[in-house]
């Protein structure tokens, strides 16, 4: 083998290695771009001292969430999508008509947005016990969503919350020795 052949082989190996590095770098960059706008929806029940109580959805991800499919389950049975005509009969069963926000297909939920999708603004424990029991024990919601790239479908579930008090260790008790009520949330909430 002469020097020209060795030089040609080395140049070919370097070119192929360069191409492989470029392809790997492009894939990593694409993956990073997808991850940099990935939404993360969470649904939870909320009861504040201010009187607001209900179900909240929020986007804690890095990009907007595009709603694709929602499903309401009541007492374990599928009722239909989380839309007005499906939820209104349920709303009519409570002592107070709760506020409602729809989650239609194609609706975007921007980064950092919190939205009460079923709520009573002036919650009264005696009057609204049936509402709170429905929120914590009877209602389940499945939300399928995706990022603006529409490259993968993700799911978020609302599963309610146990209506029992959680016994906290000794350091979690106040001076009188009573346990802290886990159902009361005192933190501020930005509602949009």
N, C-alpha and C positions, 0 to 999 in steps of 0.2 A: 504494500500500500504506500502510495507516495503522499507527500505533504498536502497536495491539493485535495485528495480524497478525504484525508483526516479533517481538514478544514471544512469541507462540505458536510461531512457527517456531524461534526460539532455544531455547525451553524444550524443544521436541521434539528438537532436535539434541543438547542437553545430556543429555536422558534416554536417547537411543539410545547416545550415547557412554558414559554411565555404565553402561548394560547391557552393552556390549561389554567394558568394563574389568572388570566383575564376572565375566563369563563367562571371560575370559582369566585372571583371578586364580584362579578356582575350578579351572580346568584345571591351572594351574601348581601349585596346592596339592595336587591329586590326584596329579600326577606326582611331586611331592616326597614325598608319603606312600608311594607305591609304591617309590621309590628308597631311602627311609629304612629299609625292611625287606628290601631285596634281599639274598639270600644269594649267596655265592660259594664254591663247592666246588672243592677241588683234591685230586688224588690223586697220590701220589708213592711211590717206593720209599725205604726207610730202612734204614740199617745203622749202629747205634751201637756205640761201644766197650764199652758195658755188656753187649753180647751180643744185644740186640734187633734183629731184622731182619725185613723184610716190606713190606707195602703199607699205606699210611696214607691215610685220607681226613680232611680237615679243612674246617671252615666258617670262612672268613676274611671273610665278608660282614657285613652289618649286621642281618640277620634270620635266622630259622630256615629251613633248607632242607627241603622236603618231598620225599622220594624218590618218583618216579613209576614209572620203568622202569630196570632195570639189565640189562646184557648182558655176558656173559663170552665172550671170544674166546680160543681156544687155537691157536697156530700159524696164525693167520689165519682159522680157521673158527669160526663162531658156535656156542657150546655151549648157551647158555641163560641164564636169569636168575642173578644172584649170590645163590643160595640154597643151603642145606645139601645137598639131594639132587643138585644139579648139581655143586657144588664138591667134595663128599666123594670121588668117584672120583679126582680130581686130587690131593687131599691124601694119599690112600693110596699114591701113587707115590713119596713122599719118604722119606728115611731116618728122619726124625722127623715125627710127626703135627703139623702146624702148627695154631695156634689160628686160629679163624675167627669172623667176625661177619657176619651177614646184612645185606643192604640191601633189605628188603622194601618194596613199594609202600605209601606212606602213612607210612613211618617218618620222624620229624623228626630233623634234626641241628641242635642248638642252636648259636647264635653262639659261636665260639671253641672248639668241641669238636673234639678229635682222637680218631680211632678207628682202631685197627689192625684191618684187615679180614682180613688173612692174615699171620700172624707166627710166628716161632720166637723164643722168649725167650732161649735159650742157643745162639746161632749159632756153629757151628764151621766154618771155611772148608773144611776137608777133607771132613768128613762131610756138610755141607749145600750143597756146590757145585751139585748138581742143583737144589735149591730156589732158590738165588740166580740160576741161569741161567734158570729158569722165570719168576721175578719180573722180571728185567731184560730178557729177550728173547722169551719165549713168550706170556706172559699180557698181554691187553689188556682193559680194562674201560670200558664206556660207562655213564654215569649221567645220566639225565634227571631234573631236579628243578625245583621252582618255589617261589615265596614263599608266604606265608600268604594273599596276595590271589589266588593262582592265576591271575594275569593273563598270564603268559608262561612258557613252558617253556624252560629252559636246559639245557645239556649240559656235562658234564665228562668228560674222557678220561684214562685211565691208559694210557700208552704204553710203560712200562718205562723203562730207562735204559741207555745204552751201558756196557759192562763194561770199557772201556779207560781208561787213565789219561790225564789231560789234562796236556800239557806247559805249565807255567806260565812266565811271564817271569822274568828273573833275580831281581827283588825278591821273588818268591813262593817262593824257595828258602830252606832253612834254612842254617845256617853250614856244614854238611858238603857242601852243594851238591845234595842229593837233592831231587826234586820232592815236593810234598805229595800224598798219596793222596786223590783227589777222591771215592772211594767211602766214605771214613770220615767220618761226621758226628759231631762231638763236642758239639754244642749240646744242652742239655737239652730234653726233650720231655714235655709233660704228657699223659698217657694217661688216657682216661676209659673 
